[in-house]
Amino acid sequence: MSILSFYIDPSRVCIFTKKACSYCSNAINLLKQNNNNPQIIEIDDTNENFFLERELISATGQKTYPFIYINEIFIGGYKQLFDIVKSGYFKNINCKCFQRDYDDWGAII
């Protein structure tokens, strides 16, 4: 079992970020603009930052931040996320992280 499986919440879009990364901030803002509250994992704030970063690079082949997962599947970085949103696919994606549950009053729970 990979260390990544301990971090990635399958019910949310997961973004692995670094401090002072403008593409990371852009990705988070893009998701929030599209009514998604991503799981943000700041690599610099984890105890396993060195091992986690090595695992991300090994698992994905990508060496730049952010690392973005949807439905536990690596989609790439900011450019790939932007392309998904721009294509309209993001609105139709069958993702557990975009499904909302509502209470009897219509509020998101």
N, CA, C and O atoms as CSV, one atom per row, in Angstrom:
chain,resi,resn,atom,element,x,y,z
A,1,MET,N,N,0.852,-1.183,0.000
A,1,MET,CA,C,0.000,0.000,0.000
A,1,MET,C,C,0.894,1.242,0.000
A,1,MET,O,O,1.860,1.333,0.757
A,2,SER,N,N,0.555,2.165,-0.844
A,2,SER,CA,C,1.327,3.396,-1.001
A,2,SER,C,C,1.012,4.394,0.108
A,2,SER,O,O,-0.099,4.418,0.638
A,3,ILE,N,N,1.991,5.209,0.449
A,3,ILE,CA,C,1.783,6.281,1.428
A,3,ILE,C,C,0.708,7.252,0.929
A,3,ILE,O,O,0.028,7.895,1.729
A,4,LEU,N,N,0.559,7.353,-0.385
A,4,LEU,CA,C,-0.450,8.259,-0.948
A,4,LEU,C,C,-1.862,7.864,-0.536
A,4,LEU,O,O,-2.712,8.729,-0.326
A,5,SER,N,N,-2.116,6.568,-0.418
A,5,SER,CA,C,-3.461,6.113,-0.059
A,5,SER,C,C,-3.874,6.567,1.334
A,5,SER,O,O,-5.065,6.633,1.637
A,6,PHE,N,N,-2.911,6.876,2.174
A,6,PHE,CA,C,-3.233,7.383,3.510
A,6,PHE,C,C,-3.625,8.860,3.479
A,6,PHE,O,O,-4.260,9.357,4.409
A,7,TYR,N,N,-3.247,9.551,2.418
A,7,TYR,CA,C,-3.514,10.982,2.313
A,7,TYR,C,C,-4.715,11.318,1.443
A,7,TYR,O,O,-5.441,12.268,1.737
A,8,ILE,N,N,-4.937,10.561,0.383
A,8,ILE,CA,C,-5.975,10.925,-0.583
A,8,ILE,C,C,-7.350,10.513,-0.084
A,8,ILE,O,O,-7.595,9.340,0.198
A,9,ASP,N,N,-8.253,11.495,0.023
A,9,ASP,CA,C,-9.643,11.256,0.397
A,9,ASP,C,C,-10.415,10.999,-0.900
A,9,ASP,O,O,-10.539,11.904,-1.724
A,10,PRO,N,N,-10.935,9.783,-1.096
A,10,PRO,CA,C,-11.602,9.456,-2.355
A,10,PRO,C,C,-12.895,10.239,-2.598
A,10,PRO,O,O,-13.408,10.247,-3.717
A,11,SER,N,N,-13.413,10.882,-1.586
A,11,SER,CA,C,-14.664,11.620,-1.749
A,11,SER,C,C,-14.451,13.087,-2.115
A,11,SER,O,O,-15.413,13.849,-2.213
A,12,ARG,N,N,-13.190,13.484,-2.318
A,12,ARG,CA,C,-12.888,14.879,-2.636
A,12,ARG,C,C,-11.809,14.958,-3.704
A,12,ARG,O,O,-11.054,14.008,-3.913
A,13,VAL,N,N,-11.745,16.106,-4.381
A,13,VAL,CA,C,-10.591,16.376,-5.231
A,13,VAL,C,C,-9.428,16.615,-4.281
A,13,VAL,O,O,-9.553,17.364,-3.312
A,14,CYS,N,N,-8.312,15.984,-4.557
A,14,CYS,CA,C,-7.145,16.082,-3.681
A,14,CYS,C,C,-6.025,16.815,-4.412
A,14,CYS,O,O,-5.679,16.463,-5.539
A,15,ILE,N,N,-5.466,17.824,-3.773
A,15,ILE,CA,C,-4.373,18.598,-4.351
A,15,ILE,C,C,-3.185,18.582,-3.388
A,15,ILE,O,O,-3.294,19.000,-2.235
A,16,PHE,N,N,-2.062,18.096,-3.880
A,16,PHE,CA,C,-0.814,18.176,-3.132
A,16,PHE,C,C,-0.120,19.455,-3.574
A,16,PHE,O,O,0.147,19.643,-4.762
A,17,THR,N,N,0.172,20.332,-2.626
A,17,THR,CA,C,0.714,21.655,-2.940
A,17,THR,C,C,2.019,21.915,-2.193
A,17,THR,O,O,2.417,21.166,-1.301
A,18,LYS,N,N,2.662,22.998,-2.592
A,18,LYS,CA,C,3.835,23.529,-1.885
A,18,LYS,C,C,3.581,25.006,-1.614
A,18,LYS,O,O,2.848,25.670,-2.347
A,19,LYS,N,N,4.196,25.502,-0.554
A,19,LYS,CA,C,4.063,26.919,-0.230
A,19,LYS,C,C,4.640,27.762,-1.349
A,19,LYS,O,O,5.614,27.371,-1.992
A,20,ALA,N,N,4.050,28.900,-1.578
A,20,ALA,CA,C,4.507,29.872,-2.578
A,20,ALA,C,C,4.461,29.305,-3.995
A,20,ALA,O,O,5.264,29.699,-4.841
A,21,CYS,N,N,3.546,28.398,-4.263
A,21,CYS,CA,C,3.368,27.835,-5.604
A,21,CYS,C,C,2.144,28.499,-6.226
A,21,CYS,O,O,1.016,28.238,-5.808
A,22,SER,N,N,2.360,29.349,-7.214
A,22,SER,CA,C,1.238,30.077,-7.822
A,22,SER,C,C,0.283,29.150,-8.575
A,22,SER,O,O,-0.924,29.391,-8.592
A,23,TYR,N,N,0.809,28.099,-9.194
A,23,TYR,CA,C,-0.071,27.158,-9.891
A,23,TYR,C,C,-0.958,26.403,-8.905
A,23,TYR,O,O,-2.100,26.067,-9.220
A,24,CYS,N,N,-0.430,26.140,-7.716
A,24,CYS,CA,C,-1.217,25.489,-6.669
A,24,CYS,C,C,-2.376,26.388,-6.248
A,24,CYS,O,O,-3.516,25.936,-6.144
A,25,SER,N,N,-2.078,27.655,-6.008
A,25,SER,CA,C,-3.121,28.622,-5.632
A,25,SER,C,C,-4.155,28.756,-6.735
A,25,SER,O,O,-5.355,28.807,-6.463
A,26,ASN,N,N,-3.697,28.813,-7.983
A,26,ASN,CA,C,-4.618,28.922,-9.111
A,26,ASN,C,C,-5.540,27.711,-9.201
A,26,ASN,O,O,-6.733,27.857,-9.467
A,27,ALA,N,N,-4.993,26.517,-8.981
A,27,ALA,CA,C,-5.797,25.297,-9.038
A,27,ALA,C,C,-6.857,25.294,-7.934
A,27,ALA,O,O,-8.012,24.948,-8.181
A,28,ILE,N,N,-6.471,25.672,-6.739
A,28,ILE,CA,C,-7.414,25.722,-5.619
A,28,ILE,C,C,-8.518,26.725,-5.913
A,28,ILE,O,O,-9.694,26.429,-5.703
A,29,ASN,N,N,-8.156,27.908,-6.395
A,29,ASN,CA,C,-9.151,28.932,-6.720
A,29,ASN,C,C,-10.077,28.478,-7.837
A,29,ASN,O,O,-11.280,28.735,-7.781
A,30,LEU,N,N,-9.540,27.808,-8.848
A,30,LEU,CA,C,-10.358,27.314,-9.950
A,30,LEU,C,C,-11.382,26.295,-9.461
A,30,LEU,O,O,-12.537,26.323,-9.886
A,31,LEU,N,N,-10.973,25.410,-8.585
A,31,LEU,CA,C,-11.906,24.435,-8.030
A,31,LEU,C,C,-12.991,25.114,-7.200
A,31,LEU,O,O,-14.169,24.775,-7.314
A,32,LYS,N,N,-12.596,26.060,-6.375
A,32,LYS,CA,C,-13.573,26.753,-5.536
A,32,LYS,C,C,-14.557,27.560,-6.373
A,32,LYS,O,O,-15.734,27.660,-6.027
A,33,GLN,N,N,-14.076,28.140,-7.480
A,33,GLN,CA,C,-14.964,28.878,-8.387
A,33,GLN,C,C,-15.988,27.953,-9.041
A,33,GLN,O,O,-17.049,28.399,-9.477
A,34,ASN,N,N,-15.665,26.675,-9.104
A,34,ASN,CA,C,-16.550,25.681,-9.696
A,34,ASN,C,C,-17.234,24.829,-8.629
A,34,ASN,O,O,-17.550,23.660,-8.854
A,35,ASN,N,N,-17.454,25.434,-7.475
A,35,ASN,CA,C,-18.214,24.833,-6.379
A,35,ASN,C,C,-17.630,23.523,-5.866
A,35,ASN,O,O,-18.362,22.573,-5.590
A,36,ASN,N,N,-16.329,23.481,-5.743
A,36,ASN,CA,C,-15.694,22.307,-5.172
A,36,ASN,C,C,-14.781,22.747,-4.041
A,36,ASN,O,O,-14.059,23.737,-4.156
A,37,ASN,N,N,-14.821,22.007,-2.964
A,37,ASN,CA,C,-13.978,22.285,-1.810
A,37,ASN,C,C,-12.901,21.199,-1.755
A,37,ASN,O,O,-13.122,20.144,-1.160
A,38,PRO,N,N,-11.743,21.442,-2.364
A,38,PRO,CA,C,-10.740,20.388,-2.476
A,38,PRO,C,C,-10.056,20.058,-1.154
A,38,PRO,O,O,-9.995,20.875,-0.235
A,39,GLN,N,N,-9.551,18.848,-1.094
A,39,GLN,CA,C,-8.683,18.437,0.000
A,39,GLN,C,C,-7.295,18.961,-0.351
A,39,GLN,O,O,-6.731,18.582,-1.377
A,40,ILE,N,N,-6.751,19.817,0.479
A,40,ILE,CA,C,-5.458,20.435,0.204
A,40,ILE,C,C,-4.421,19.850,1.157
A,40,ILE,O,O,-4.556,19.939,2.377
A,41,ILE,N,N,-3.394,19.254,0.580
A,41,ILE,CA,C,-2.316,18.696,1.389
A,41,ILE,C,C,-1.062,19.502,1.086
A,41,ILE,O,O,-0.474,19.398,0.009
A,42,GLU,N,N,-0.675,20.300,2.055
A,42,GLU,CA,C,0.524,21.136,1.947
A,42,GLU,C,C,1.725,20.270,2.305
A,42,GLU,O,O,1.947,19.953,3.474
A,43,ILE,N,N,2.495,19.892,1.291
A,43,ILE,CA,C,3.630,18.978,1.484
A,43,ILE,C,C,4.592,19.487,2.548
A,43,ILE,O,O,5.090,18.713,3.365
A,44,ASP,N,N,4.850,20.783,2.535
A,44,ASP,CA,C,5.815,21.350,3.483
A,44,ASP,C,C,5.370,21.201,4.937
A,44,ASP,O,O,6.195,21.277,5.848
A,45,ASP,N,N,4.082,20.990,5.160
A,45,ASP,CA,C,3.556,20.883,6.516
A,45,ASP,C,C,3.424,19.445,7.008
A,45,ASP,O,O,2.980,19.221,8.134
A,46,THR,N,N,3.800,18.468,6.186
A,46,THR,CA,C,3.685,17.076,6.604
A,46,THR,C,C,5.009,16.591,7.189
A,46,THR,O,O,6.077,17.090,6.836
A,47,ASN,N,N,4.923,15.622,8.077
A,47,ASN,CA,C,6.132,15.037,8.660
A,47,ASN,C,C,6.884,14.177,7.650
A,47,ASN,O,O,8.096,13.994,7.759
A,48,GLU,N,N,6.157,13.654,6.673
A,48,GLU,CA,C,6.743,12.757,5.675
A,48,GLU,C,C,7.021,13.478,4.366
A,48,GLU,O,O,6.992,12.846,3.310
A,49,ASN,N,N,7.292,14.791,4.398
A,49,ASN,CA,C,7.373,15.568,3.168
A,49,ASN,C,C,8.364,14.999,2.152
A,49,ASN,O,O,8.044,14.947,0.965
A,50,PHE,N,N,9.532,14.579,2.569
A,50,PHE,CA,C,10.524,14.040,1.640
A,50,PHE,C,C,10.022,12.756,0.992
A,50,PHE,O,O,10.104,12.596,-0.226
A,51,PHE,N,N,9.501,11.839,1.811
A,51,PHE,CA,C,9.022,10.555,1.299
A,51,PHE,C,C,7.758,10.725,0.469
A,51,PHE,O,O,7.578,10.051,-0.545
A,52,LEU,N,N,6.897,11.614,0.895
A,52,LEU,CA,C,5.653,11.865,0.165
A,52,LEU,C,C,5.947,12.455,-1.208
A,52,LEU,O,O,5.335,12.052,-2.198
A,53,GLU,N,N,6.866,13.393,-1.279
A,53,GLU,CA,C,7.224,13.985,-2.560
A,53,GLU,C,C,7.850,12.942,-3.490
A,53,GLU,O,O,7.536,12.908,-4.680
A,54,ARG,N,N,8.718,12.108,-2.967
A,54,ARG,CA,C,9.327,11.047,-3.781
A,54,ARG,C,C,8.268,10.077,-4.294
A,54,ARG,O,O,8.336,9.628,-5.438
A,55,GLU,N,N,7.301,9.758,-3.458
A,55,GLU,CA,C,6.221,8.850,-3.859
A,55,GLU,C,C,5.350,9.481,-4.944
A,55,GLU,O,O,4.954,8.800,-5.890
A,56,LEU,N,N,5.051,10.760,-4.820
A,56,LEU,CA,C,4.263,11.453,-5.841
A,56,LEU,C,C,4.979,11.437,-7.189
A,56,LEU,O,O,4.369,11.147,-8.219
A,57,ILE,N,N,6.256,11.744,-7.179
A,57,ILE,CA,C,7.038,11.763,-8.418
A,57,ILE,C,C,7.130,10.356,-9.007
A,57,ILE,O,O,6.990,10.175,-10.217
A,58,SER,N,N,7.364,9.377,-8.162
A,58,SER,CA,C,7.475,7.994,-8.618
A,58,SER,C,C,6.153,7.482,-9.195
A,58,SER,O,O,6.143,6.808,-10.226
A,59,ALA,N,N,5.049,7.800,-8.538
A,59,ALA,CA,C,3.739,7.299,-8.957
A,59,ALA,C,C,3.211,7.987,-10.213
A,59,ALA,O,O,2.467,7.385,-10.987
A,60,THR,N,N,3.595,9.250,-10.418
A,60,THR,CA,C,2.996,10.022,-11.504
A,60,THR,C,C,3.956,10.356,-12.646
A,60,THR,O,O,3.524,10.577,-13.778
A,61,GLY,N,N,5.235,10.392,-12.356
A,61,GLY,CA,C,6.209,10.820,-13.352
A,61,GLY,C,C,6.287,12.337,-13.482
A,61,GLY,O,O,7.107,12.856,-14.239
A,62,GLN,N,N,5.451,13.038,-12.758
A,62,GLN,CA,C,5.432,14.508,-12.780
A,62,GLN,C,C,6.388,15.025,-11.719
A,62,GLN,O,O,6.510,14.435,-10.645
A,63,LYS,N,N,7.068,16.128,-12.019
A,63,LYS,CA,C,8.028,16.688,-11.057
A,63,LYS,C,C,7.660,18.078,-10.590
A,63,LYS,O,O,8.394,18.677,-9.803
A,64,THR,N,N,6.543,18.603,-11.055
A,64,THR,CA,C,6.127,19.953,-10.682
A,64,THR,C,C,4.805,19.911,-9.919
A,64,THR,O,O,4.030,18.962,-10.032
A,65,TYR,N,N,4.577,20.949,-9.154
A,65,TYR,CA,C,3.348,21.076,-8.362
A,65,TYR,C,C,2.349,21.945,-9.101
A,65,TYR,O,O,2.720,22.807,-9.898
A,66,PRO,N,N,1.059,21.703,-8.819
A,66,PRO,CA,C,0.429,20.766,-7.901
A,66,PRO,C,C,0.260,19.373,-8.523
A,66,PRO,O,O,0.350,19.196,-9.738
A,67,PHE,N,N,0.014,18.405,-7.656
A,67,PHE,CA,C,-0.374,17.059,-8.060
A,67,PHE,C,C,-1.863,16.958,-7.742
A,67,PHE,O,O,-2.255,17.101,-6.584
A,68,ILE,N,N,-2.689,16.718,-8.741
A,68,ILE,CA,C,-4.144,16.746,-8.544
A,68,ILE,C,C,-4.735,15.372,-8.834
A,68,ILE,O,O,-4.452,14.755,-9.861
A,69,TYR,N,N,-5.564,14.910,-7.898
A,69,TYR,CA,C,-6.250,13.624,-8.033
A,69,TYR,C,C,-7.757,13.860,-8.007
A,69,TYR,O,O,-8.262,14.639,-7.198
A,70,ILE,N,N,-8.465,13.179,-8.901
A,70,ILE,CA,C,-9.929,13.152,-8.901
A,70,ILE,C,C,-10.339,11.688,-8.905
A,70,ILE,O,O,-9.852,10.905,-9.720
A,71,ASN,N,N,-11.232,11.321,-7.997
A,71,ASN,CA,C,-11.629,9.912,-7.839
A,71,ASN,C,C,-10.405,9.028,-7.624
A,71,ASN,O,O,-10.353,7.904,-8.122
A,72,GLU,N,N,-9.447,9.521,-6.902
A,72,GLU,CA,C,-8.201,8.804,-6.602
A,72,GLU,C,C,-7.341,8.548,-7.843
A,72,GLU,O,O,-6.399,7.757,-7.795
A,73,ILE,N,N,-7.663,9.214,-8.947
A,73,ILE,CA,C,-6.909,9.069,-10.190
A,73,ILE,C,C,-6.135,10.355,-10.437
A,73,ILE,O,O,-6.702,11.447,-10.395
A,74,PHE,N,N,-4.856,10.223,-10.690
A,74,PHE,CA,C,-4.010,11.378,-10.963
A,74,PHE,C,C,-4.388,11.967,-12.316
A,74,PHE,O,O,-4.390,11.264,-13.326
A,75,ILE,N,N,-4.711,13.272,-12.333
A,75,ILE,CA,C,-5.067,13.919,-13.602
A,75,ILE,C,C,-3.958,14.826,-14.113
A,75,ILE,O,O,-3.967,15.197,-15.287
A,76,GLY,N,N,-3.001,15.192,-13.264
A,76,GLY,CA,C,-1.919,16.073,-13.674
A,76,GLY,C,C,-1.827,17.273,-12.756
A,76,GLY,O,O,-2.064,17.173,-11.552
A,77,GLY,N,N,-1.476,18.420,-13.346
A,77,GLY,CA,C,-1.310,19.651,-12.597
A,77,GLY,C,C,-2.368,20.678,-12.978
A,77,GLY,O,O,-3.463,20.334,-13.422
A,78,TYR,N,N,-2.013,21.950,-12.794
A,78,TYR,CA,C,-2.967,23.033,-13.040
A,78,TYR,C,C,-3.442,23.056,-14.490
A,78,TYR,O,O,-4.639,23.209,-14.735
A,79,LYS,N,N,-2.545,22.909,-15.445
A,79,LYS,CA,C,-2.927,22.966,-16.861
A,79,LYS,C,C,-3.971,21.911,-17.204
A,79,LYS,O,O,-4.947,22.202,-17.896
A,80,GLN,N,N,-3.770,20.701,-16.727
A,80,GLN,CA,C,-4.724,19.632,-16.997
A,80,GLN,C,C,-6.071,19.913,-16.335
A,80,GLN,O,O,-7.123,19.678,-16.930
A,81,LEU,N,N,-6.033,20.415,-15.103
A,81,LEU,CA,C,-7.279,20.785,-14.424
A,81,LEU,C,C,-7.986,21.895,-15.179
A,81,LEU,O,O,-9.198,21.834,-15.384
A,82,PHE,N,N,-7.241,22.907,-15.594
A,82,PHE,CA,C,-7.815,24.015,-16.354
A,82,PHE,C,C,-8.479,23.508,-17.635
A,82,PHE,O,O,-9.585,23.931,-17.973
A,83,ASP,N,N,-7.808,22.606,-18.341
A,83,ASP,CA,C,-8.368,22.049,-19.581
A,83,ASP,C,C,-9.662,21.281,-19.315
A,83,ASP,O,O,-10.605,21.357,-20.102
A,84,ILE,N,N,-9.704,20.540,-18.203
A,84,ILE,CA,C,-10.913,19.794,-17.840
A,84,ILE,C,C,-12.064,20.760,-17.564
A,84,ILE,O,O,-13.183,20.549,-18.032
A,85,VAL,N,N,-11.788,21.811,-16.810
A,85,VAL,CA,C,-12.826,22.793,-16.487
A,85,VAL,C,C,-13.281,23.516,-17.754
A,85,VAL,O,O,-14.479,23.683,-17.980
A,86,LYS,N,N,-12.336,23.940,-18.569
A,86,LYS,CA,C,-12.644,24.675,-19.800
A,86,LYS,C,C,-13.480,23.836,-20.765
A,86,LYS,O,O,-14.355,24.372,-21.444
A,87,SER,N,N,-13.226,22.543,-20.833
A,87,SER,CA,C,-13.947,21.670,-21.758
A,87,SER,C,C,-15.396,21.441,-21.346
A,87,SER,O,O,-16.201,20.972,-22.151
A,88,GLY,N,N,-15.735,21.766,-20.104
A,88,GLY,CA,C,-17.079,21.522,-19.603
A,88,GLY,C,C,-17.225,20.137,-19.002
A,88,GLY,O,O,-18.245,19.830,-18.383
A,89,TYR,N,N,-16.224,19.309,-19.177
A,89,TYR,CA,C,-16.258,17.953,-18.638
A,89,TYR,C,C,-16.375,17.958,-17.125
A,89,TYR,O,O,-16.986,17.066,-16.536
A,90,PHE,N,N,-15.796,18.949,-16.514
A,90,PHE,CA,C,-15.792,19.070,-15.053
A,90,PHE,C,C,-17.212,19.084,-14.491
A,90,PHE,O,O,-17.470,18.503,-13.437
A,91,LYS,N,N,-18.137,19.749,-15.195
A,91,LYS,CA,C,-19.522,19.834,-14.717
A,91,LYS,C,C,-20.242,18.505,-14.843
A,91,LYS,O,O,-21.184,18.237,-14.097
A,92,ASN,N,N,-19.809,17.670,-15.779
A,92,ASN,CA,C,-20.484,16.403,-16.021
A,92,ASN,C,C,-19.751,15.202,-15.450
A,92,ASN,O,O,-20.214,14.067,-15.568
A,93,ILE,N,N,-18.613,15.454,-14.834
A,93,ILE,CA,C,-17.786,14.353,-14.345
A,93,ILE,C,C,-18.533,13.568,-13.267
A,93,ILE,O,O,-19.162,14.146,-12.381
A,94,ASN,N,N,-18.451,12.272,-13.360
A,94,ASN,CA,C,-19.102,11.409,-12.377
A,94,ASN,C,C,-18.114,11.175,-11.239
A,94,ASN,O,O,-17.408,10.168,-11.194
A,95,CYS,N,N,-18.089,12.116,-10.345
A,95,CYS,CA,C,-17.099,12.082,-9.274
A,95,CYS,C,C,-17.801,12.169,-7.934
A,95,CYS,O,O,-18.657,13.025,-7.712
A,96,LYS,N,N,-17.424,11.271,-7.053
A,96,LYS,CA,C,-18.003,11.289,-5.708
A,96,LYS,C,C,-17.806,12.657,-5.046
A,96,LYS,O,O,-18.608,13.081,-4.214
A,97,CYS,N,N,-16.719,13.337,-5.432
A,97,CYS,CA,C,-16.394,14.596,-4.780
A,97,CYS,C,C,-17.313,15.734,-5.210
A,97,CYS,O,O,-17.314,16.790,-4.579
A,98,PHE,N,N,-18.100,15.540,-6.275
A,98,PHE,CA,C,-19.016,16.588,-6.720
A,98,PHE,C,C,-20.456,16.293,-6.330
A,98,PHE,O,O,-21.341,17.117,-6.560
A,99,GLN,N,N,-20.698,15.137,-5.747
A,99,GLN,CA,C,-22.038,14.791,-5.338
A,99,GLN,C,C,-22.308,15.427,-3.978
A,99,GLN,O,O,-21.473,15.382,-3.074
A,100,ARG,N,N,-23.456,15.998,-3.859
A,100,ARG,CA,C,-23.820,16.679,-2.614
A,100,ARG,C,C,-25.018,15.980,-1.988
A,100,ARG,O,O,-25.905,15.494,-2.691
A,101,ASP,N,N,-25.036,15.936,-0.679
A,101,ASP,CA,C,-26.185,15.431,0.055
A,101,ASP,C,C,-26.872,16.628,0.694
A,101,ASP,O,O,-26.221,17.553,1.179
A,102,TYR,N,N,-28.206,16.594,0.685
A,102,TYR,CA,C,-28.990,17.694,1.210
A,102,TYR,C,C,-29.872,17.210,2.347
A,102,TYR,O,O,-30.367,16.083,2.335
A,103,ASP,N,N,-30.059,18.078,3.326
A,103,ASP,CA,C,-30.969,17.734,4.409
A,103,ASP,C,C,-32.404,18.053,3.966
A,103,ASP,O,O,-32.621,18.459,2.825
A,104,ASP,N,N,-33.368,17.875,4.850
A,104,ASP,CA,C,-34.785,18.087,4.511
A,104,ASP,C,C,-35.089,19.538,4.141
A,104,ASP,O,O,-36.111,19.810,3.510
A,105,TRP,N,N,-34.228,20.463,4.520
A,105,TRP,CA,C,-34.444,21.881,4.255
A,105,TRP,C,C,-33.707,22.337,2.999
A,105,TRP,O,O,-33.800,23.506,2.623
A,106,GLY,N,N,-32.982,21.440,2.351
A,106,GLY,CA,C,-32.279,21.800,1.126
A,106,GLY,C,C,-30.867,22.290,1.337
A,106,GLY,O,O,-30.211,22.733,0.394
A,107,ALA,N,N,-30.389,22.213,2.579
A,107,ALA,CA,C,-29.022,22.663,2.862
A,107,ALA,C,C,-28.035,21.528,2.589
A,107,ALA,O,O,-28.333,20.356,2.821
A,108,ILE,N,N,-26.871,21.897,2.098
A,108,ILE,CA,C,-25.843,20.889,1.853
A,108,ILE,C,C,-25.335,20.360,3.183
A,108,ILE,O,O,-25.028,21.124,4.097
A,109,ILE,N,N,-25.253,19.040,3.273
A,109,ILE,CA,C,-24.720,18.419,4.500
A,109,ILE,C,C,-23.451,17.664,4.182
A,109,ILE,O,O,-22.846,17.071,5.074
